[in-house]
């Protein structure tokens, strides 16, 4: 029975039929199929069709961006959001993933209006059934290399750097064959994504915004969840893209040189450098927290001052024994503050991806012991500084003056949660953030608020950013130990309420509620 249902799901997805795919999913839920199996099958279906030949086009002399896949990222968000919801609603995030996948295939042709989907919204499609989605990079067989693991990882990263997509993917598959070395291989995959961040944002639309790292994180989390013996399609969907161009390493190069100049106190010379220094490695063991004054000063340097103020400031903190993970907690708060200070619904692209990058780097620190991770602090700070100035230059870096509405102090926690929920669904960011401020000021338990925010994010469809960003910020709140971490919850509320919505954004949730008898969603 399950095989027939999955065959119907695949057929409806490839026909770009959101309603039909959702109906197949509801039958799978009724049949009691487990989430990990559903995720594995969903990725198997979309994996061949969510790659692009290049994430950029030049059309008659004009540079155009080709977007990144969100089907895999939606699956990762589903995996984590499901754990935040009561059992009766735990299948809702996957319903949003299934609703999106038919619109997320063959992005390359969507961008030139030769295929229907999310990125072709508003354009007239040719009559008749949709064309079959294109497979740009076919799956491959593993390629085994000789040499030490370090040598083989270095060769793989060189292939990625040079954009040799197929060979890099084959080598990666070969590296994944040895379970004893798999964690180091996965760490290098995420590292390769984290160092790939564009070097500017203002008046740019072609950029990576950290997406390679988000895809790598999704690969790791989903593979860990379903088991690596069953994760080949997840690797195909996630790891191959790491070498697809364009690739941007100049921000990471700055980070490498910052270690040499600011931490080691050496002048740069035109000689090759490599590896890590003894001082750099020692600083990874720093654990001293930042006090309230440290937090204020760091946020001022990153959000308000031009480069190189934040580079110098982070270097001083590290030299003073402050912990790199503790510094990263503050950068996450800064990214959340930029979200709160952004009001234009179509201007969240840089802020939301910066928040997701800082989240991914925090997860990377907590998951792997990669030797180069100290340098990535400078990359995250550079991204955040660029983010803040982008918003300032576009007139959308508003004052972070968040106040509770009048009379909020007379309401109980349940009433405040209802006000937050209603304001988010009305897309009223100012009211939603204000009611959230009131809830936080009341001293009420944060956990019911987190559950409510996870649920409202899972209700809003037609764009996986609604789930991805909320899930990252809610998860970061649990991990973050810096003073002011409640900004992560405020950032979650503002983004969920104000980020651009497409079409009837509650349709998928309503359909799920009607099909499975969840009256609160109808």
N, C-alpha and C positions, 0 to 999 in steps of 0.2 A: 504493500500500500504506500509506504513512504517513498519508494522509488518512483511510483506513478505521480505522486504529488510533486516531487522535486522536478520531474520531467515537465509537468505542467507549469511549474514556477519558471523554469528555464525558458520554455517556449513563450510565455507571456512577457518575460523580461526582454527577450530578443526582439519581440514585436513592439517594444516600448509601451506596453499596456500596463499602466500603473494600477488600474482598478483590477484587472485580471490577475496580476502578480500578487496584489494584496489579498484577493480572495483565496488564492492558492496558499498564501502564508497563513491565513486564518484557519484553513483546514489542517495545516501542519500543526498549528498550536492546539487545535481541538484533538488532534491525534497524539498529543503529548510529546512531540519531538523536542529534545533538549536544545538549549540555546547554543551550546558549542557546536552541535551538529548543524544547526541552522546557519550559524556563521560560516562554518566550513563550506557548506554547499553554496551559500550566497557568493562567497569569494570565488569559488570554483567557476561559477557561472560568469561573473563579470571580469575575472582576471585577464583573459585575452584581449578585452576590448577597452580597457581603461588606461592603456599606454598611448603615448603620442610620439611621433618621430622626433619632435623638438618642441621645447616650451616657448618658442618664439617664431614669428614669421616676419619676413620683410616683403610687404605687398606694395609694389610700385613705388619703392623708395621709402615706405613708412613702416616703422617697427611696430609690430603688434604682438601682444601677449597671448600665449596659448595656455589655458588654465591647467591646474593640477587636479588629479583624481581626488574625489571625496567619498567614493563608495567604500574604500578600505578604511578611511578615517572615520566614516560613519559607523562602520562595524566596530572599531575600537571604542568609540564613544558608547555604543550600545552595550558592549561587554561590561563597562564600568557603571553606566547609568542604571542598568538593570539591578545592580546591587544596592542602589540608593533608594529604590522604590518598594512599596509593599508588594507582596506576592501577586495580588490581583491586578497590578499594573506593570509588573516586571516585563511583560511581553510588548509593551508599548514602544520602547526605543527601537526594537527590531522592526516593528511595523513601519517606523519612519525610514529605516535603512532600506527596507524592501520597496517602500513608496518612491524613494529617490533613485534606486539603481537603474530603472528603465530610462531615466532622464540623464544618467551620467555616463553613458557609453559613447565611445568615439568622439571625444571632445574636439579633436582636430577638425573633423568634418562639421561638427556643430558650429565651430567658429567661422566657417565660411558658408554656412547655411546650406550644407549638403546633407545634413542629418538633423533629426529633431532632438530636443532635449533641453536641459536647464540653460545651457549657454546660447541657445538659439531662441529663447523666449522673445516674443514680440516680432519675429520674422515669419514671413509667409513661407510655408513648406510646399514643395511640389505635390500635386494630387497623387493619391494612391498609397499603397503600403510603404512603410519606411524602408530605406535600403538596409541591407545587412551591415552591421557594424564591422569596421575594418580591423584586422589584426596586424599591427605595425611591427611588432617584435614577437615572433613565434617563440614558444617555450623551447628549452634547450636541454642537452645532456650535460652532466658535470664534467669538468676538466680538472684532472688531478695534476698538481705541481710537485716538484721535488724541493727540498730545502726546509729550513726551520719555519715554524709558524710565523715568526716575525718577518722573515724574508718573503714568505708567500703573501702575507697581508700587505706588505709594502708593494709587491708586484700588483696585487689587486687594486690598491689605491692609486697606483700610477695609471692603470688602465682606466679607472674612473676619471681621473684628472684629465686624461687625454680624450675622453669621450668614446672609448672603444666599447660600445654598449654590449654587444653579444659576447665578446671574449671576457669582459669583466663579469658578466652574469654567469657564464660557464665556470669561470674560476671560483666565483662565490659559491656556486652549487657544490663544487669540489671541496671547498673549505668547510662546508656545512656537513660533510659526510662523517666526520669524526666527532662523536658526542662529547668526548673529553675536552675538545678544544672549542666547542660551539659557543660558549659564553664569550670567549675572547673575540671570536669572529663576529658575533652579533654586536658586541661593543664597538668594533671597528666600523660596522655598518652604520650605526647611529652616529658615531663620530664623523664619518664621511658626510652625513647629512647636516650635522650641526656646524661644520666649517663652511658650508655652502650658503652664504647670505649675501645679498646684493650690497653694493657699496653706496647707494643713494636711493632716495625715495621721492623727493619733491619733483613734480612734473614727470614722473616715470609711471608707466603701467606694466612694463615688462620687468619682473623681478621674481626672486624665489621666495621671499618672505619666510624662509625657514622650512618650506614645504618638504624638502627632501628629508629633513629630520622627523617631521610629523609622520611621513610615510614609513620611515624606518622604525619609529616607535610603535606604530600600528602593527608592523610585521612582527616585532618582538612580543608585544603583549598578546596578540592573537595566537601566535605560535606557541607561546608558553601556555595559553589557556587550552588549546585543543590538543597539544602534544606534537612534538616535532616530527613524529612518524606520520602524522596526518596533515602536515602543514605545507606541503610542496606548493599548492596553489597560492597560499598566502605569501610564500617567498617569491613566487613568480609575479604576483600583483604588486609586491612592495619593494623588492631588492633590485630588480632590473632597472627601474627608473633612476636609480642613484647616479648612473653615468650619462643619462640623457641630458643634453645641453639646453640652454647655456648653463655654465657653472661659474660661480663667482667666489673667489677665494681672497680677494684683497682685504676684506675686513679681518679675516683670520690671519693673514700675513701681518697686519698691524698688531694683532694680539701677540704673535710670536715675537715681533720686534719690541713690543712693550715690555715683555719679560726681560729681554736683553738690556734695554735702556733704563727702565725704571726700577726693576727688581735687582738686576745684577750690577747696574751702574756703569755699563760699558757703552762705548760709542759703537755705532753700527759701521761695518766695513763691507766692502764688496767681496765677501768670501762666503762660501756655503755654510749654513748652520744646520743643525739637526738635533732631534731628540729633546731631552729635558735637562735642566740643571739640578744640581744637588739642592740649591736653595728653593727652587721651584717645587721639587718633590717634597721637601720638608714643609713647605707652606700648605700642602694638601692636608697635613695633620693638624693645622690650626683649628681650634674650636671656640675661641673666645667670641662671645656674642657682641652685637652692636647695641649700645644703649640708645635711649631716645634721642639724645643729641647727635650721636653718630648717624642714626637713621635720617634725621632732618637734614644734616649736612650732605649726606650721600645723595639723597633725593634732589636736593637743590642743585648739586653738581651735575647730575644726570639729566634732570628735566629742564633746567633753566639756563645752564651755562653752555657756551660753545666748546667744542673740542679744543684743547686736550684736557679740560678741567676734570672730567670724569676719569680719564686714564690716570692722571696724577693722584686723584683722590682714592681710587681703588688700590693703587700701588701703596699709598701710605697706610691704608687700613691693613693690607696684607703684611707689610713690614712691621706693623705694630702688633701682629699676632692675631688679628681678627680672622675668623674662619671663613673660607671661601663659600661654604654652603650657607653660612649665616649672611654673608654679603648678598648671595643670590636671593635669599628670602626678601631682602629689601628691594631688589630689582623687580621681583614679582609684584610687590606692593606698588612700585612706581608704574609698572605696566597697567595695573588695575586703576590707578588714579587717572591715567590718560584715557582709559575707557570711560570713566565717569565724566571726565571733562569734555568728551566728544558728544556733540548733539546732532550733527547732520547724519541722517540715516544712511547716506551713501558714502560716508567718509570713515567707515570703520575698518577698511581693509588693512591698513598698516597697524592700527592699534590692536585689532583682534589677533593678527598673526604674531605681533610682538608678544602679546600675553601668552599665546600658545607656545612660542619659542622659549620664553622664560620658564613656562611649565615643563616643557620637554627637557630642558637642561636640568631642572631640579630633579625630575624623574631619572635622568641619566646619572646624576650624582648619586642618587639613592639606590640605583640598580647595578651600576658597574664601577669598577675601580680603574678607569682608563687613565693612563699616565699623563695625557695631554689636557685633562679636563680643567686645570687651572686657567689656561689660556682662554678657554671658552667664556670665562667671566667677562673678559674684555669685549668679546664678540657680543654677548648679551647686552652689556652696557652701551656699546656702540649702537646696536639696534634700537635700544630704548631711547637714547639721545636723538637719534635720527627720527624716530617715531614722534617724540615730543615736538621737535622743530618742524616736522612735516605738518602736524596739526596746527602749530602756531602760524606757519606760513600760509596755511589755507584758511585761517580765521576761525579755527574750530578747536582752540585750546582754551575753554572757558574756565572761569574760576571754580575751584573745587569747594564751593560753599554749600554743603549738604545739611539741611535742617529738617527736623521733624515737623509735620503739619500741626497747626493749632488744634488742641484738644486730643492729640494722640496719647497724652499721658493718662487720659481717663479710660483708655481702652485696654482690654485684656489681650493676651498673646494671640488667641484665636482670631479675634477681630482684626488685629493688625495683619496677621497672615492673609486673611481674606482681602484686606485692602491692597496688600502687595500683589496678590494674584490678579485681582481685577485691574489694577493699574498696568501691569505688564501686558495682559491680554488686550487692553485698550491702547497699547503702544505708547503710553504716557510715561516716559522715562523719569521726568522730574518728580512726578507723584510716586512712582514706584520706588525710586531711591529714597525719597523723603520718608515714606512709610517704613522702609527697611531701616533707615536711621532710627526711627522711633522704636522699632522692635529691638534693635541692638542696644539703644540707650536704656530700655526697660530692664535689661539684665536677664531677659528670658533665655531659655535653653536654645542654643544655636541649632541643634539637630533637627527639630521640626521645621525650622526655616530652610535648612539645607534640603530636606526631603521635599518641601513645597517648591523650592527653586528647581530641583531636579525634575519634578513632575511637570511644571509649566514649560520648561525647556523641551521636555520630551513630547509635549502636546503640539509644539510649533514646528511645522514641517515645510517642505519645499526647498530647504537649504540646510545641509548638515552642520553648517557653522552654528546654528541654533543649539544643537546638542554638543558639538565639539568644545566650543569655548566655555559654555556653562560647566560642562563636566570637568574640564581642566581647572577652572577657578575654584570649584567646590572641592576638588581633590587637593589642590594646593592649600586651601584653607586648613585642611587637616594636617598637612605636612609642615606648614610654615610656622616658625617660632618667633618671628620678629614682632616688636611692638607695632600695632596698627594693622594686623593681618585682616581685620574686618573689612578693610578696603577691597579685599578679594571678593567678598560677598556683595558689596556695593557695585563693584565692576561687573559682576555676573548679572545683577539686576538691570543695570543700565544697558548692557549689551543685549540681553534677551529682549528688553522692551524696545530699544531704539534701532538696533541693526536692521537693515533693509529686509522687508518681507516680500515674498512673491506670491501672487495669486491668493487663493483661499487657504491661508496657512494653517487653519485648523481642520481642513478636510480629512487628512489622513487619520488624525486622532478621532474624529467623529465616526469615520467608517469603522475603525477598530472597535470603538465603544459599541456601535450598533451591532456589529458582527458577533462580539463576544459578551454582550450583555453588561457592559460597564456603563451604567446610566450617568455617572458623573462626567463622562466624555461626550455624551450625545447632545 
